[in-house]
Amino acid sequence: MLSFRTAVLAALAGGLIAGAVDIGAACVIFQAQPDQVLHAIGGGLIGHKAAVDGGMQTALLSAFLQEFISVVAAVVYCFASMRLPVLIERPLPMGLLFGAAVNLFMTFVVVPLSHAKAAPFGSHFFYANLAANTFLFGPPIAYAARWFARKT
């Protein structure tokens, strides 16, 4: 079981790993360089043109935003696991479900509220992004939670 302290540590570790992997997966899916992916992330906050025009500064801001969002998602998972031990006991299936849920939340709630351009529902990019987040975003968070839970 995670304590408050270990839940925070697990969220930091899992969130930072998941965020970095998510950027790499986006580079592969969209066949883009990391700065292009980061500018697309920043474009959700300040608009795509402003993000690109901002150069390295907005790429760094976007990297921070990506990692921040990923850590916040991991905080949700880790603190939920304090009430739902199945999240620790079954990290693979729970991580897969969590990754898919985060992707759907980002796609249907966050992106429509931002300046970002979403991949059309049902497109190759939509399904590739869903698969990447399902398999590469949720499990690192779930396994970080499990690893820190075993340390207590």
PLY file of the C-alpha trace (Angstrom):
ply
format ascii 1.0
element vertex 152
property float x
property float y
property float z
element edge 151
property int vertex1
property int vertex2
end_header
0.00 0.00 0.00
1.22 3.48 -0.78
1.63 6.10 1.90
1.22 9.78 1.07
4.99 10.15 0.63
5.43 7.07 -1.55
2.37 7.99 -3.62
3.97 11.35 -4.41
7.29 9.68 -5.28
5.56 7.07 -7.44
3.57 9.77 -9.22
6.73 11.76 -9.94
8.64 8.73 -11.21
5.80 7.19 -13.19
4.55 10.51 -14.55
7.96 11.68 -15.74
8.65 8.34 -17.44
5.19 8.21 -19.03
5.46 11.81 -20.23
8.83 11.24 -21.88
7.66 8.01 -23.51
4.53 9.79 -24.72
6.61 12.43 -26.50
8.69 9.70 -28.14
5.58 7.82 -29.21
4.12 10.99 -30.74
7.34 11.48 -32.72
6.94 7.98 -34.16
3.19 8.19 -34.80
3.30 11.58 -36.49
6.77 11.06 -38.02
7.89 14.35 -36.50
10.92 15.72 -34.72
10.65 16.28 -30.94
10.54 20.06 -31.35
7.59 19.72 -33.75
5.73 17.51 -31.27
6.51 19.90 -28.44
5.31 22.88 -30.47
2.07 21.01 -31.15
1.66 20.50 -27.38
2.34 24.17 -26.70
-0.01 25.08 -29.49
-2.84 23.76 -27.35
-2.13 26.50 -24.85
-0.95 29.48 -26.93
-1.87 28.56 -30.50
0.28 26.72 -33.01
1.76 29.77 -34.74
2.80 31.35 -31.44
4.30 28.05 -30.26
6.37 27.63 -33.43
7.40 31.30 -33.45
8.54 30.95 -29.83
11.25 28.48 -30.86
13.19 26.73 -28.13
11.48 28.67 -25.33
8.04 27.34 -26.23
9.48 23.86 -26.85
10.79 23.90 -23.28
7.49 25.28 -21.98
5.71 22.49 -23.85
8.04 19.83 -22.43
7.25 21.15 -18.95
3.50 21.11 -19.72
3.70 17.53 -21.01
5.54 16.35 -17.92
3.25 18.32 -15.60
0.12 16.82 -17.15
1.66 13.35 -16.97
2.58 13.76 -13.29
-0.94 15.02 -12.50
-2.39 11.93 -14.22
0.01 9.76 -12.19
-1.06 11.53 -8.98
-4.66 10.56 -9.76
-3.65 6.91 -10.27
-1.38 6.70 -7.22
-3.81 8.33 -4.83
-6.69 6.25 -6.19
-4.59 3.16 -5.51
-4.60 4.03 -1.81
-8.36 3.31 -1.86
-8.39 0.70 -4.62
-5.63 -1.86 -3.97
-6.41 -3.60 -7.27
-4.53 -0.76 -8.98
-1.36 -1.97 -7.23
-2.13 -5.68 -7.34
-2.88 -5.79 -11.08
-0.65 -3.13 -12.66
-0.78 -4.34 -16.26
-4.54 -4.50 -16.83
-5.18 -1.46 -14.63
-2.37 0.48 -16.31
-3.76 -0.37 -19.74
-7.22 0.80 -18.73
-5.81 3.94 -17.15
-3.75 4.78 -20.25
-6.84 4.40 -22.45
-8.95 6.49 -20.05
-6.35 9.28 -19.98
-6.19 9.27 -23.78
-9.96 9.51 -24.09
-10.11 12.29 -21.47
-7.41 14.26 -23.28
-9.03 13.67 -26.68
-12.62 14.48 -25.79
-12.24 16.98 -22.93
-8.85 18.72 -22.88
-8.13 19.05 -26.62
-11.57 20.51 -27.48
-11.08 23.13 -24.75
-7.66 24.08 -26.12
-6.26 25.62 -29.29
-4.92 22.22 -30.37
-6.02 20.44 -33.51
-7.23 16.93 -32.75
-6.77 13.89 -34.94
-10.15 13.11 -36.52
-12.15 10.47 -34.65
-11.71 7.10 -36.32
-8.59 8.11 -38.24
-5.34 6.17 -38.25
-3.80 8.84 -36.00
-6.69 8.62 -33.52
-6.26 4.85 -33.12
-2.45 5.01 -33.11
-2.54 7.61 -30.35
-5.08 5.58 -28.37
-2.92 2.46 -28.68
0.25 4.33 -27.72
-1.33 5.83 -24.62
-2.94 2.55 -23.67
0.27 0.55 -23.90
2.95 3.17 -23.19
1.42 5.78 -20.86
-0.67 3.94 -18.27
1.57 0.93 -17.54
4.68 2.93 -16.48
2.52 4.80 -14.00
0.94 1.61 -12.70
4.27 -0.19 -12.37
5.86 2.81 -10.62
2.99 2.74 -8.13
3.49 -0.97 -7.59
7.26 -0.61 -7.19
6.92 2.15 -4.60
4.14 0.25 -2.80
6.48 -2.71 -2.37
9.15 -0.41 -0.91
6.97 0.50 2.08
0 1
1 2
2 3
3 4
4 5
5 6
6 7
7 8
8 9
9 10
10 11
11 12
12 13
13 14
14 15
15 16
16 17
17 18
18 19
19 20
20 21
21 22
22 23
23 24
24 25
25 26
26 27
27 28
28 29
29 30
30 31
31 32
32 33
33 34
34 35
35 36
36 37
37 38
38 39
39 40
40 41
41 42
42 43
43 44
44 45
45 46
46 47
47 48
48 49
49 50
50 51
51 52
52 53
53 54
54 55
55 56
56 57
57 58
58 59
59 60
60 61
61 62
62 63
63 64
64 65
65 66
66 67
67 68
68 69
69 70
70 71
71 72
72 73
73 74
74 75
75 76
76 77
77 78
78 79
79 80
80 81
81 82
82 83
83 84
84 85
85 86
86 87
87 88
88 89
89 90
90 91
91 92
92 93
93 94
94 95
95 96
96 97
97 98
98 99
99 100
100 101
101 102
102 103
103 104
104 105
105 106
106 107
107 108
108 109
109 110
110 111
111 112
112 113
113 114
114 115
115 116
116 117
117 118
118 119
119 120
120 121
121 122
122 123
123 124
124 125
125 126
126 127
127 128
128 129
129 130
130 131
131 132
132 133
133 134
134 135
135 136
136 137
137 138
138 139
139 140
140 141
141 142
142 143
143 144
144 145
145 146
146 147
147 148
148 149
149 150
150 151
